[in-house]
Amino acid sequence: MTVLNTLILHLKSFKGLGRKKIFSLINDNINIDEITSSNVKIETVLDELYPKVLKHLPNLEKETFKIGHDFHHVDQMIASKIRISNIFEHRHKIKKPKRGWTFDPKTDSYTVEIDGKEIPAYPGIYLDNSLFANRPNYNDLPIQIFTLEKNGHLPQVTGVNVHTLKNHTNFNFAIIGTRNPKLSSIDMSYKISKFLVTEGIETIDTAPHNISIVSGLAKGIDTAAHKGCLDGNGHTLAVVGHGLDTIYPKENRELAKKIIKQKGTIISEYPFGAKAERFRLIERDRIQALLSHIVILIDSNVDGGSMHTIEAAKKMGIEIWCYDIPASGNQKVISENKDIITFKNLEEFKNKYFQHFEEGWPETQPWFEEK
């Protein structure tokens, strides 16, 4: 646990300090180079930050600010091997990344070339880049992420042939929809997910590739998407709206265990102790879009949570596919978006998928571009 991660958690404990205010407080007032490279104490940082916090919380006493809350959840996260990352340290570590990864069989580790130097590729770098890299016209990135992984690395890194890593292409599909779908929609979610991680990857021969399925671990469409991916021996990323000390809904606890066992990842914006309240379940919807290159809507009403994922995807310029069924949310998405790809059945989805990628996969890692 770094001082910076501790600071973010501390600031989150005060009502009135939301995600954007915390980002501004740290980004405008903290020297990231200093706080990450020296033995700065959290108490010293809080002393310096207190006058700035008063602008947002004018009645906050200094002693109350410095004492904060009980950090037993932090100790529990460390003991549970939860990986904690934040946007500030990610950008500090990856300032001018360039194309190219190298695998060292002697140390069984990966390195990335940055500023002409080979440095260790820290665990979860692919995830951090997906969540913390700049997205055009999108200013609601998470500032801190908690992940539960089997080995500290996302499968896109560990599952790649070492001889083809430099040309490796990652592609994530978010499959989203209602908790109470029609049986035909559950079947469609499952079959599309399984197809993508089995037949889907075998059709692309222009570059090595890895497909992962992103969803929200909820009942209905999400559950079917995760199961289809796992049954196809794929890797799936589950984005949840609560702390990783529990799983919601409880019916999916065994599914969550299987996701981790099969080298998938469970991702949250919230620390231990945070419950699955409505606003958190809505906020996590944008993270599903952040992690994805294509969002596939299976079945949703106009007031369903999936609409938040769709709106986030539109703001980021992420491609949207939609199952053409009478569901009110689906029809709204189809009528309001001319550029989306629709399909009425599995065969049509497969045909359009093959046509869409017949010329090869696009470069999908924005952090590989030279600045």
N, C-alpha and C positions, 0 to 999 in steps of 0.2 A: 504493500500500500504506500503510494507516494504521498508527500505532503500535499501536492496539488489535488489528488483524488480525495484526500481527507478534507481539504478545504471545500471542494465542491459539495461533498456530502453534508458538511457542516452548514453551508449556506442554504442547502435544500431544506433543512429542518425548520427554517423560519418562514412562517406564512407571510406572504407579500413579496417574497423573492422567487419569482418564477424563472423559467429556463432562460429567457432572453435577458432579464436583469442580471442574472448570475453571469451569463456570458460577458455582458458589458463590464461588470465589476472586475472580472478577472482579466479580460482582454485589454482593458484600458488602464489598469492599475498594477498589474503583476508582471515582473520581469521573468518570463518563462525560462530563459537561459539560466538565470540565477537560481530559481527555485528548483530546477531539475538537475543542476550540476553541483550544488553545495548542500551542506547539512543545515539548511534553514529549518528553524523550529516553527511549528504551526502557531505557537503563541505570538511569535514575532510578526508573522504575516497578519494575524488577526488584529494586532495593535495598529499596524499600518493601514489596514483596510477599514477599520471601524468608522472613521470620519466619512468615508465614501458611502458606507452602508446607511448612515444616518439620513442621507438624502432620500432613501426609499422607506426607511423605518425610523422616523424622527423621534419616537418615544422609546426606542430600544436602549436600555441601560448597557453600559460597556461591560460590566461584569456578567450580565446575562448573555451578552453576545459571546464573550470569551469562554464561558462555561458550556454553553450550547446544550446538547442533549446527550443521552446515554449512547455511547458508541459500541454497545455490545453487538449490534448487528454487523459492524465492521469486522470484529473478531470472528463472528460466525461465518461471514463470507470468505475470509482468509482461510479458515479451517475447512470450508467446503470446496476450496480450490476454485472459487469463482474468479474469473478473469475480469479485471476492471480496467477500462481504458477511457480516455477523454480526448476531446477534440484539440486541446491546446498542446498536449505532449505529442500527439500524432503529428501535428503540423510542425512541431519543433524537430522531431526525428526525421521526417520526410519533407525536406525543404525543396530540393531540386532533384527528384527522382528521374532516372533515365531507364530506357528499355533494358531488360536483361536480368535474369536470375541465374544463379550458379549453385549447384549442389556439390558439397564436399563429402565424399563417401567416408573419409577418415573421421570426420566429426559428426556425420549423419545430420548435417544442418544445411540450411539455405542462406545465401547472401544476396544482397541487392546492391547494384552500383549506384552510389549517390555522390555527386560532386567529384567523380573520378576515383572514388574509393569504394572498396568492397566492404560492406558492413553486414553484421548478422541481420537476417530478416526476422524481426521479433514476432512472437506468436500472435496470430490473428491479424496480420497486416492486411490481408485481403478484406476482411470484415471491416477493419477501421477505414480503409480507403473507400469502401462502399458507403459507409455511414457518415464519414467526416470530410470527404472530398467535396469541393465546391460543385453545386448543381446550378445550372443556369436558371435565373429567375426564381430561386427557392432559398428562403432565408430562415427556415425553421428546422435546421439540423439539430440532432441531439448533441448535448455537450458531454454526456457521460453514458457509457454502455456497460452492462454486466452480461457476461456470457458463461454458459455452462457447456464445456466441451470435454471430450474424452481425453484429448492429449494436448490441449492448448493451441492447436492449429486447426484452421478450417480444412475440410477435406480437399478443397481446390489446391492446396499446397501439398498435403501429404499423399494425395492420391495420384499425383502426376508422375509419369515416366521421367526419370532424371535426364534422359537424353533429349527430351523434347520440351523441357520446362520453359526455355526461353521463348518458344513460339506458342506457348500454351494459351488457350482461350477459355475463359469462364463465361457461363451464361446461366442466369437465374430467372426462372419463371415463377411469378407469384400467382397462385390459384386461390381465388377468393369467392365468398358467397355467404349466404344466410346460414344460421344455425338450424333453421327449420325448413329444409328444402324438400322438393318432390323427390321421390325415389329415383326417378330418371335422372335428376340433376346430381344426386349422390353418385350414381353409376358413371355419369359423364366425368365428374371430377376425378374419380378413381382411375378411370381408363386413360384419360388424358395425361395424368401424372405418371402413370406407369409407362405409357407410350414414350413420353419425353425422355425418360431415363434409360429406356431400352432401345426401341427402334429409332427414336429421335436422334440419338447421338451417333448411331451407326451410319446415318445418311450423309454426314458431313465429313468429307475427306480432305478439305483444304487446309486444315490445321488441327493439331491436337485440341481436345476440348473436354470440358466437364460441365454437365448440367446438374443444377440443384433446384429443388422445389421449395419455394417460400410460402408459408401460410401462417395462420394464427393460433393453431392448436385448439380452436373452438369446436363445438359439436357441428355436425352437418358437413358442409362442403370442406371445411378445413381438415377435419378428421379424415375424410375420404382422400383428400389430396396427399396428406402425410402417409397414409397407409398404401396408396398406390405407388408412391415413390419407394417406400421401404420394401414392398413386395417385388419391386423391380431392381432391388439391390442398389438403390440410389441413396444420395445424401439429401437430407431435408433440413431446412432452417425454420424453426418455430419462433415466432415473435409473440411474446406474451405481454399483457398489461398489468403485471404485478411483480412482486419480488420473487427471486428464484428460490426462496425457502419453501415454496409451495407450488402446486400445479392446479390451475383452474381451467376447465372444470375437473373435479376429482375423478370423473370417469375416464379421463385421459392420462392418468398417472402412469399406467403401464405403457401406453403409447409413448409418453415422454422418455421413459427408460429405454425403450427400443430405439428411439431417435438418437440418443447419446451412444448407445451400444454400437449403432451402425455408423458411427463417426459423423453424426449430424450435430446440430448446435441449437441450444435454446437461448434466446436473446431477450433482454429486457432493458428498459430505460430506468427501471426502478430498483432501489436497494431492497435488501431483506426487510420484511415487515410491511411493505406496501401491499395493500389489498387490491383485489380486482374490482375496482369501482368503475362506473360507466365512463367517466372522463378519461381514465387511463386506458380503457379498452379502445376508446376513440383515438387517443393520441398515438397509440401503437400502430394504427392503420397506416400512417404516413411512413413508418419505418419499414413496413412490408414493401411499399413502393420504392423506398430508398435502396433496398437490397436487390431490386429486380431490374432486369432489362426489358421484360415484357410482363404485363399484368393481364391475367385471363379472368374475366368475370363469368361465373357459371350461373348464379341464381341469386337475385336480390330484389327486395322491395325498394321503393324510392327513399324510404327512411332507414334503410339498413346501413350498418357500419361499413359495408363494402364501398358505399358511395364516397366515404372519406378517403379510402385508398385510391379510388378513381380520380378524385379531385387532385390529390397529391401527385399522382402520376401525370396528370395533364399539366400541372405547373412545372414539373421537371422534364417534360417532353418525352416521357416514357411511352413506348408503344402499348396500345390497349387492344385486346381481342375480347370478343363477347359472344356468348352462346345466345343464339336468336330464339328465345322462348317468350311467352306472354308475360313473364314476370315484370312488374312495373318498373323496377330499377333497371333491368336489362333494356327495356324499350326506351327509357329515358336516355340512357347512355348511347344507344344506337341512333336515336333521332337527333341528339345534340352534337354528335361528333362524326364528321364526315370521313375522317381518316382511319377509323378503327376497322379491324378485320372481323367479320362475323362468320359464324358457322352454324348450321342447323343440326348436324349430327357428327359422329366421330369420324366417319369417312371423309366428310368435307373438311373437318379440321386437319386431318392428316394430309389431304391433297394440298390445302392452302399452306400448310407448314412446309411441305417439300418444295413447293413453288417459291415460297418466300425466301428460302435459304439456298436455292439451287446455285447461286453464284458465290456461295461461301459466307462465312460468318464475319461480321464487322469486328473491328478492334474494340474491345469493351473495357479496357483498363485506362481511364483518363489519367491516372498518375504516371503511366509510362511515357506520356508525351513530354518532350523536352520543353522546358520553359524558356 
